[in-house]
Amino acid sequence: MREPSKECELLFDISKGNFSIASLEGINESYLFTLAQANGLIPLVDKALEASRTRTPEDSFKETALQIKRTNFFMSAQLLYLIDLLQKQNISLIPLKGPLLSQHAYKDLSLRPFSDLDILVFEKDLPKVAHTLLKLGYESEHSLEALSHPYVLQKSSDISFVHPQSQVIIELHWKLLKSASHSLSDINALFQHSIKHNFQNTQLASLPLEEEFLYLCVHGAKHRFERIEWMNDINQLFILYKNTFNWDKLFFLAKEESYQTPYALALKILQQRYQQNIPHKKSQALMRSKTVLSLYKKVFILHANDYILKPKKEGFRWMEFYFSFQLEDTLRRKIILLRSLFFPLYIDDILRIKPLPKHLSFLYYLARFKRLLKL
Amino acid sequence: MILNKNFLLPAHIMFQTFDDEAVLLDIRTQEHFSLNPIASLFIQSIQEHKSTKASIENILNEYEVTQEALETDLKHLVEELIKHKLIEVI
């Protein structure tokens, strides 16, 4: 098996906090920059260079890290502004990933780049939140009718808004994970058990620890952990909370929601890539499954080939599909994945037809043909 | 005199330094204000809950400026910051 490039290994070392000037020997700095940028690690590399005083006059790391710091700052301000506006309307929300993760997992808002703001709200509040975003100048590619359409709410989990001037993207979620059907889909419980983090003098609600960890495991796995930052997020949380996690709860959540494979894959990465000791026997057993080993090998190969820098092929990508297929725990979810491949149903397809009763919901798929035939 | 009072950053104000520049941002209005290095050091001191007297000493240690000139500049700065509700008197 091909070994990862020196630059890739250096990025993993930096993400683990292992860096010395000697590590730069034989490194192509321009390639390191490109790879670090694609992996979301520029601020961490910059911090490592700063700490070791390895600076060149034209330091692209420093310049880019500064730009990320600015973006993170202004996006955080935008998030706090929105939270303030929504709280005044008695709307509760939980920010996901983004500024809050950066602050609480890395203890520094500037160390984790983010390109959008994800917020979780109650379904009932969606129209009000959307209306507030529109008033602030945000735009959505979908009609807001989508946010009160029962089948869209059932089949989808989020909708994006973009501000045309600032280019800030807000992803409005009404489900934590699209396919969650038990504890993680119980928004009331998530809000009820949410924990508070101090963020810029404001107490913000955050997902309970175990739910957040599992959410990040599933999110990273869904994207094949193509970016080192997704692995690093999990590693940072693991370092902070490995002794406070309720591991039985975490294991139960993963099992109940049929996310055992993504969970075990994330733990396998922590064990193999970050040399972490997983302190839970049942979870260790999951990590030994053939599927998890096969998926881990695929993630390793992606990084060994610096896949993230390779141009993506047009059309259907079998390898990605097969990875997603292996990632699904149950036959039911594998079938749903196949259905979404052969019969993808988009929000606009659903909106083409007037709301139907639940037992006729299969008719929405006709709208897809209507679109394909351009009727 | 205004500099005999102490100040704090209200909860709706964010402060961040960017290399040689610093910014105060009002979350409620999204207005932001750039600060010069001395003003930035003053705000940092306030953020660290230092008294105005201690903040002035801090700046005098860092920059070659007379106390009189500094106090004149800071007086104008504080008045501006209060006017824009970027700091509050404790």
Interface residues (C-beta under 8 A of the other chain):
Chain A: L66 K69 R70 F73 F74 S76 A77 Q78 L80 Y81 D84 Q200 N201 T202
Chain B: L9 A11 H12 M14 Q16 F18 D19 V23 L25 I27 R28 Q30 H32
